[in-house]
Amino acid sequence: MDNFGNFLLGCIVMACFVISLFFARFWRKTHDRLFACFAISFCLLGLNWLALVFTQRDEVRTALYVVRLLAFLLILLGIVDKNRARNTGAQP
């Protein structure tokens, strides 16, 4: 990969970690599981992009996509958990 591509991947890694810290700060204030799920997911995505920079073999790169899948599933789990909690509390 060329130098500009590595620079852009570094920007993506940094952005993921900054977003993770942003959600972690909101989680500390509210103790809402949705913010915790988002913080962990963006941290996983940042680690995934960082690992993809240093891997050269296609077999390893393909296995690293499982980490990305887990991050997106964690986001979906957080959204479903938030909506389920709201629905159960609204019924008398």
Secondary structure, DSSP 8 states (H G I E B T S, - for coil): --HHHHHHHHHHHHHHHHHHHHHHHHHHHH--HHHHHHHHHHHHHHHHHHHHHH---HHHHHHHHHHHHHHHHHHHHHHHHHHHHHHHHH--
